[in-house]
Amino acid sequence: MRDDDANGLLVEAADWVVCLTSGAATDDDAARLAAWRARSPAHEAAFREVAGVRSYAVVAKHNKKPPMVSRRAVLAGGTTAALAVMTVGIARPPLGLWPSFAELTADHRTAIGERYALTPVSGVKVEMNSRTALSLIGGGTEGSQGISLVTGEAFVTAEPLAAAFRVEAGAVNASTRGAQFNVQRLDGGVRVACVSGSVECNGGDRPIWLRSNEQVFVASNGATRRSVVDGEKVTAWRRGLLIFEGAPLSQVVDQINLYRSGKIVLANTALGGLEVNAIFHTSRIEEAVPQIEQLLNLHARHLAGGVVVMS
């Protein structure tokens, strides 16, 4: 590639980084970025070069309120410093209103309402839910292979395998040599549900083996909560349904947020414990908020960017 071509792509890549850290990025912007990155290996390399500067992380600790940075600053000899001040916004976007750095650099991502299936290794099928990002992890011929679930939800079907297949989700590691299981990253932790076969889960306060129709929730502090579930209902999202029976509102909101722009937030933590019994169609997810208002006698305040505050 000629130098002027490479520089042109770096300029475009810097524009994208600035857009995504501006606070005004939308899911459409994220979709257009994904299409831009897929145009050629050179486009992908340019984006990773601009967004992937590693040394900015140290500087970012001292920049809690990063100012707006132009692409000229990125390209005019100050790449590291310019990206440093944008790190907080791209690593931890407020309310998840635009993709984080980890999502942007994931191997596979789905948009709102999109599902995608892949075969990372022979004998294993992974189905990605809406707004999900994951990366592939591998080992040697004698080692296990798997995926790292960056955000969202995935359903894994693993035929009998010689080496264990694992799913890393934060500090949780779920592995199997043959099972069907669901893994979801939530705001408060990670949920692993086994539909058939057996799954070993590590990362909580103790290792747990799950059998058919069992699940474990591993909280961010490492505490674990094991329960019996209906595997077909837990994975109803694969059929376009969200089924809740006595589920806490906090969990319901986490699920619904996968299928809509913006984010639903609860005005206080006490609301998160309210029980919900409902069925929502993911193709008509806009009906969920008024349904919850009616079911629980709550009030929803609609703000800019698709943010809904329930009180």
ZICORUR-V484229 format. One record per helix or strand. SS is the DSSP state (H for helix, E for strand). FROM is the first residue (numbers start at 0). TO is the last residue. If there is no record, write none. Layout:
ss: {SS SS}
from: {FROM FROM}
to: {TO TO}
This chain:
ss: {H H H H H H H H H E E E E E E E E E E E E E E H H E H E H E H H E H E}
from: {2 26 40 55 70 78 86 93 100 107 115 123 132 144 152 164 171 178 188 198 207 213 223 230 235 240 248 263 268 274 281 286 299 303 307}
to: {19 36 50 59 74 83 90 95 103 108 117 127 136 150 157 168 175 185 196 201 209 218 227 233 238 247 258 265 272 280 283 295 301 305 309}
